[in-house]
Amino acid sequence: MNRYGLDKLLDIVCVGAGPAALGVLHAAKEASLDAVAIDKGPVCSALASHPTYMRWFSTADKLELAGFPLVTMEKNPTRQEYLKYCRTFVKYFDLQIATYCEVTAVTKAAHGFDIAVKDLFGRTYTWRARNVVMATGFYDSPRPLGIPGEDLPKVSHRYTEAHWYSDHDVLVIGAGSSAAEVALELWRNGTRVTVVMRGSKFETKYWIEPDIENRIAEGSIACYRSVEVAEIRPDDVVLRNGSGKDITIANDFVLAMTGYEPDTSLIASLNATIDRSCGKPALDEHFETDVPGLYVAGTLCAGQESNIVFIENSRDHGPAIVRRILEHSREHSGVYSAQAIS
């Protein structure tokens, strides 16, 4: 596997290789900066973990990177189409990405930063860079339920497709768009579905709510509102209402569509300021933290408010970050190019 840039002091290392990082790499290349992205999976690994047959809500033009055309069969791209687009973007612009390498630590150094990495076989490497861009998103950190039985093999925080669950009893936890859409797709593919939520109503897209509520009203999908999942067991689950009364229902699988939390541990390890109430890193208008040379791009900027930053409104993060890096370089030396390690 490629280990781009191990023999150099790089201008930029991106942690993560999703669309935000691709934008950084492209902008860096346009500015003749030497940049590498490092990801513990393939290119756009988080997007690859989305439901197999997902179609984007955003139209193709809103998902394009750096004006590179995204050609699709319909107005809204599928997951498969967008993954192919990202792979093509990387190849066309000859962007450098070290895949299947997990960043384990980022530390300050005289030259900027050292980025410690391990590969699939536990072998360790260290990249060196003047600047680091954290672009890890939030999809790798599901929000835990914190209840007994959550670690059972029947429980998942991710959904791929309905085939795995057909003709089984499936509990879907959540009241957002993901929970509603998953419940509907499961039901349409021969699954016995029960939805549980802490509140009393769905908070989903306006065209999905009538569909899910009508299926519940007609009895096609069971729904328990204002309840908590108290325990998950091999053959059933225990729900608890506000009065403390337990309800036990038969169950084969649990899909916890409870959202995700940003993993800001690498940012915190460098003593960058993070708002503990919402998980947002403190950033200036150039997406730089209060640690010089440390930037954040993509959905990680939004902290726990993951519904406010998308691909379509974070496409400009990369160019803004690169402009700032170039400004810093002019302020300090007027020269900015990668240097080989002697």
RADAUR-V39825 format. One record per residue. N is the residue number from 1. RES is the residue in one letter. SS is DSSP state (H for helix, E for strand, - for the rest). PHI is phi in degrees with one decimal (* if undefined). D_FIRST is the distance of its C-alpha to the first C-alpha in Angstrom with 2 decimals. Layout:
N;RES;SS;PHI;D_FIRST
N;RES;SS;PHI;D_FIRST
This chain:
1;M;-;*;0.00
2;N;-;-69.9;3.79
3;R;-;-126.1;6.54
4;Y;-;-55.2;9.41
5;G;-;79.5;12.82
6;L;-;-65.4;12.68
7;D;-;-95.6;15.36
8;K;E;-131.9;17.55
9;L;E;-90.7;20.00
10;L;E;-82.9;18.93
11;D;E;-74.4;21.63
12;I;E;-143.1;20.04
13;V;E;-117.8;17.38
14;C;E;-97.9;17.56
15;V;E;-94.4;17.10
16;G;-;109.8;16.35
17;A;-;-134.6;15.25
18;G;-;-86.3;18.36
19;P;H;-54.9;21.00
20;A;H;-62.8;22.43
21;A;H;-67.2;19.28
22;L;H;-61.3;18.80
23;G;H;-63.9;22.39
24;V;H;-66.1;21.78
25;L;H;-60.9;18.93
26;H;H;-64.6;21.20
27;A;H;-62.9;24.22
28;A;H;-64.4;22.53
29;K;H;-65.1;21.54
30;E;H;-61.1;25.11
31;A;-;-94.3;26.38
32;S;-;61.8;24.27
33;L;-;-96.4;22.58
34;D;-;-94.6;19.10
35;A;E;-132.3;17.30
36;V;E;-136.0;13.95
37;A;E;-106.7;13.60
38;I;E;-123.8;11.88
39;D;-;-135.5;12.19
40;K;-;-75.8;12.27
41;G;-;-127.7;11.91
42;P;-;-80.3;11.16
43;V;-;-57.7;13.01
44;C;-;55.4;16.59
45;S;H;-62.6;16.08
46;A;H;-64.5;19.72
47;L;H;-65.5;21.09
48;A;H;-65.0;19.33
49;S;-;-88.2;21.39
50;H;-;-70.3;24.62
51;P;-;-50.6;27.11
52;T;-;-54.7;26.02
53;Y;-;-104.8;28.97
54;M;-;-65.6;29.37
55;R;E;-120.4;30.84
56;W;-;-65.7;30.71
57;F;-;-72.4;34.04
58;S;-;-72.5;33.22
59;T;-;-78.5;33.81
60;A;H;-56.7;31.22
61;D;H;-63.9;32.56
62;K;H;-80.0;32.12
63;L;H;-104.5;28.40
64;E;-;-67.4;27.53
65;L;-;-109.4;25.45
66;A;-;54.1;26.83
67;G;-;75.4;29.19
68;F;-;-74.1;26.55
69;P;-;-66.5;28.43
70;L;-;-106.5;27.60
71;V;-;-97.2;29.36
72;T;-;-132.1;30.33
73;M;-;-71.9;32.83
74;E;-;-128.7;34.82
75;K;-;-61.2;35.50
76;N;-;-105.6;33.19
77;P;-;-67.7;29.57
78;T;E;-85.2;28.18
79;R;H;-57.1;25.05
80;Q;H;-61.5;23.42
81;E;H;-65.0;24.63
82;Y;H;-73.4;23.38
83;L;H;-63.2;19.84
84;K;H;-63.2;19.82
85;Y;H;-58.7;21.43
86;C;H;-64.8;18.80
87;R;H;-62.1;15.97
88;T;H;-65.7;18.36
89;F;H;-58.5;19.17
90;V;H;-61.9;15.64
91;K;H;-70.0;15.40
92;Y;H;-62.3;19.02
93;F;-;-94.0;18.95
94;D;-;54.2;15.58
95;L;-;-81.2;14.68
96;Q;-;-101.3;11.80
97;I;E;-134.9;10.00
98;A;E;-95.5;7.46
99;T;-;-93.0;7.41
100;Y;-;55.1;8.31
101;C;E;-129.3;9.52
102;E;E;-98.8;13.30
103;V;E;-75.8;15.60
104;T;E;-101.5;18.32
105;A;E;-162.7;20.65
106;V;E;-129.0;21.64
107;T;E;-128.6;24.41
108;K;E;-71.3;26.70
109;A;E;-146.2;26.66
110;A;-;-59.8;28.83
111;H;-;-85.5;26.35
112;G;E;141.4;25.71
113;F;E;-146.1;23.09
114;D;E;-107.8;20.60
115;I;E;-117.1;17.82
116;A;E;-86.2;16.89
117;V;E;-139.2;13.71
118;K;E;-127.2;12.62
119;D;E;-96.5;9.59
120;L;-;-61.4;10.43
121;F;-;-102.3;11.83
122;G;-;81.6;13.87
123;R;-;-73.1;12.44
124;T;E;-108.6;13.67
125;Y;E;-141.7;12.96
126;T;E;-135.0;15.39
127;W;E;-90.3;15.19
128;R;E;-123.0;18.62
129;A;E;-152.0;20.33
130;R;E;-74.5;23.88
131;N;E;-134.4;23.62
132;V;E;-125.4;21.84
133;V;E;-116.4;22.08
134;M;E;-84.3;22.06
135;A;-;-137.9;21.30
136;T;-;-89.1;20.58
137;G;-;65.2;23.47
138;F;-;-140.0;25.40
139;Y;-;-72.0;24.31
140;D;-;-86.9;22.49
141;S;-;-126.7;25.84
142;P;E;-60.5;28.52
143;R;-;-73.6;32.03
144;P;-;-70.6;33.29
145;L;-;-82.1;36.61
146;G;-;69.6;37.67
147;I;-;-130.9;39.75
148;P;E;-60.9;40.16
149;G;-;92.8;38.06
150;E;-;-63.8;35.26
151;D;-;-88.9;32.77
152;L;-;-66.5;34.06
153;P;-;-65.9;31.67
154;K;-;-80.6;33.89
155;V;E;-102.8;32.97
156;S;E;-140.6;30.20
157;H;-;-96.8;29.72
158;R;-;-130.2;27.78
159;Y;-;-122.5;29.06
160;T;-;-106.4;27.26
161;E;-;-157.5;30.10
162;A;H;-73.8;33.62
163;H;H;-52.1;33.20
164;W;H;-62.6;32.20
165;Y;H;-115.8;35.51
166;S;-;-56.5;38.08
167;D;-;64.8;41.42
168;H;-;-127.1;40.59
169;D;E;-91.1;41.98
170;V;E;-121.9;39.51
171;L;E;-99.7;40.20
172;V;E;-106.2;38.64
173;I;E;-102.0;38.97
174;G;-;135.6;39.34
175;A;-;-130.6;41.42
176;G;E;-89.3;38.99
177;S;H;-61.5;37.71
178;S;H;-61.0;34.79
179;A;H;-61.9;37.25
180;A;H;-64.3;39.76
181;E;H;-66.2;37.39
182;V;H;-63.5;35.80
183;A;H;-59.5;39.31
184;L;H;-66.7;40.51
185;E;H;-66.0;37.63
186;L;H;-60.2;38.02
187;W;H;-59.7;41.78
188;R;H;-71.0;41.46
189;N;-;-117.6;39.36
190;G;-;78.9;41.82
191;T;-;-105.2;40.95
192;R;E;-87.3;43.68
193;V;E;-111.1;42.71
194;T;E;-125.5;44.07
195;V;E;-108.5;43.21
196;V;E;-126.0;44.06
197;M;-;-147.8;44.23
198;R;-;-72.0;45.66
199;G;-;-91.1;47.59
200;S;-;-111.1;49.95
201;K;-;-147.4;48.18
202;F;-;-76.2;44.91
203;E;E;-119.9;43.26
204;T;-;-139.3;41.50
205;K;-;-62.3;41.55
206;Y;H;-62.2;45.12
207;W;H;-88.4;44.70
208;I;H;-88.0;43.04
209;E;H;-56.3;45.72
210;P;H;-61.0;48.56
211;D;H;-63.7;46.47
212;I;H;-67.1;45.46
213;E;H;-67.5;48.96
214;N;H;-67.3;50.66
215;R;H;-67.4;48.63
216;I;H;-70.1;49.63
217;A;H;-61.3;53.24
218;E;-;-84.9;53.57
219;G;-;88.1;52.12
220;S;-;-72.3;49.00
221;I;-;-123.1;46.79
222;A;E;-80.7;48.11
223;C;E;-145.6;47.82
224;Y;E;-115.9;48.73
225;R;-;-104.9;49.20
226;S;-;55.6;49.75
227;V;E;-133.3;48.26
228;E;E;-115.8;45.60
229;V;E;-82.6;43.48
230;A;E;-89.7;44.84
231;E;E;-159.7;43.09
232;I;E;-114.5;40.77
233;R;-;-123.5;41.73
234;P;-;-53.4;40.53
235;D;-;-115.2;43.21
236;D;E;-160.3;44.33
237;V;E;-132.6;43.96
238;V;E;-111.7;46.56
239;L;E;-104.3;47.39
240;R;E;-134.4;49.73
241;N;E;-91.1;51.94
242;G;-;-62.2;53.56
243;S;-;-87.0;56.55
244;G;-;88.9;54.46
245;K;-;-79.5;55.10
246;D;E;-93.1;52.38
247;I;E;-125.3;51.48
248;T;E;-109.2;49.63
249;I;E;-128.5;47.99
250;A;E;-63.9;46.31
251;N;-;-160.4;42.57
252;D;-;-106.7;39.56
253;F;E;-140.2;36.71
254;V;E;-124.5;36.37
255;L;E;-113.1;34.29
256;A;E;-90.8;34.47
257;M;-;-92.2;34.11
258;T;-;-103.4;35.00
259;G;-;89.4;32.49
260;Y;E;-134.9;29.92
261;E;-;-120.7;30.13
262;P;-;-69.5;28.14
263;D;-;-96.8;26.11
264;T;-;-104.5;27.28
265;S;H;-63.7;26.72
266;L;H;-67.0;24.35
267;I;H;-65.7;26.91
268;A;H;-63.7;29.74
269;S;H;-65.0;28.24
270;L;-;-96.6;28.73
271;N;-;65.9;32.32
272;A;-;-75.4;32.07
273;T;-;-74.3;34.95
274;I;E;-132.0;34.43
275;D;E;-74.2;37.31
276;R;-;-66.2;37.57
277;S;-;-74.2;39.76
278;C;-;-132.8;37.21
279;G;-;76.9;33.87
280;K;E;-84.7;33.68
281;P;E;-69.8;32.39
282;A;-;-77.3;35.05
283;L;-;-127.7;33.92
284;D;-;-90.2;35.77
285;E;-;-69.2;35.95
286;H;-;-102.3;32.76
287;F;-;68.1;30.78
288;E;E;-96.0;30.78
289;T;-;-76.4;31.63
290;D;-;-82.8;34.28
291;V;-;-101.0;31.66
292;P;-;-53.1;31.30
293;G;-;88.3;27.87
294;L;E;-106.6;26.74
295;Y;E;-120.3;26.62
296;V;E;-132.0;26.23
297;A;-;-133.0;25.42
298;G;H;81.4;25.85
299;T;H;-65.6;27.51
300;L;H;-61.9;27.04
301;C;H;-62.1;29.89
302;A;H;-87.1;32.27
303;G;-;60.9;32.05
304;Q;-;-76.6;33.71
305;E;-;-87.8;35.20
306;S;-;-68.8;32.18
307;N;-;-90.6;34.41
308;I;-;-110.5;35.16
309;V;-;-123.8;31.81
310;F;-;-125.2;30.01
311;I;-;-58.7;27.60
312;E;-;-67.8;30.68
313;N;-;-108.8;32.15
314;S;-;-121.1;29.05
315;R;-;-65.5;27.79
316;D;-;-90.4;29.64
317;H;H;-61.8;28.08
318;G;H;-58.3;25.38
319;P;H;-58.8;28.00
320;A;H;-64.8;30.37
321;I;H;-65.5;27.93
322;V;H;-65.3;26.99
323;R;H;-59.3;30.72
324;R;H;-66.5;31.47
325;I;H;-62.2;28.88
326;L;H;-65.9;30.46
327;E;H;-61.7;33.89
328;H;H;-60.5;33.04
329;S;H;-65.3;31.80
330;R;H;-67.3;35.05
331;E;H;-65.0;37.09
332;H;H;-98.4;35.67
333;S;-;-142.9;34.88
334;G;-;78.5;34.83
335;V;-;-128.7;31.61
336;Y;-;-146.3;28.09
337;S;-;-151.3;25.16
338;A;-;-67.8;21.99
339;Q;E;-122.9;22.77
340;A;E;-70.1;20.85
341;I;-;-79.2;21.17
342;S;-;-79.1;23.68
